[in-house]
Amino acid sequence: MTSQTPSGAVPMRASEWPIPAAVALGSAVRAKGIEREIRRRLPIELRPGLTVTGARAVLSLPEAVGPAFEAAASSVSEILAGLDALPVFPREADDILTILPRERLKWTKDGRLQSAGTRTVKLRGRAKAVTFHVFDPRHIEDVLDRDLPALWRQDDKQAASEARRRAAGKAAVTRGAGTDGAQAKIRKVRAAKTSARDERKPALDAWEAFAADGFLR
């Protein structure tokens, strides 16, 4: 549509689309990610004409851009139509599920938090690209609805407690084995000393005869 402008102002064209609140899954971080994704798919020179506020997206451009407006509007419509399938990025998952990055990494590694693939991006200020897992929004929604992070934390707590118990038992066995070994060494040393004293003791087989000769009188 063409918006009304004061005399001398640049004529503008604008289109508006609703953004269902549910697609952000209650996350401001996710909502910002949706806005970035829409902007990313627009030509650089048209990106300033897009605003996303609350539950709506507005594209407003000068009429002079001509067919570029229709192309940009078509891109925005296409993106918004596929929002339900837009992958959830790591920071978005942390915010939606109220979890810590280390928990996300652990649960992704062991398969409880199911990866929908990976993305590789080059961040400003970094020499190397960064690769990370993304998640299916339906899976994240299911995890959220079932409050699985609370259950996973409890499972992890029990597993850690069991691991500590096993480690303590193993340490006790090791200490016991060490004590037995030390005692065996002590017995061996004592036996060796006794044997050495016996070897140094003079033979007194003829002691009775020696005494009989009267040398001790």
Summary of the structure (lengths in Angstrom):
residues: 217
radius of gyration: 40.1
end to end distance: 141.0
largest distance: 150.3
contacts: 499
relative contact order: 0.08
helix: 59%
strand: 14%
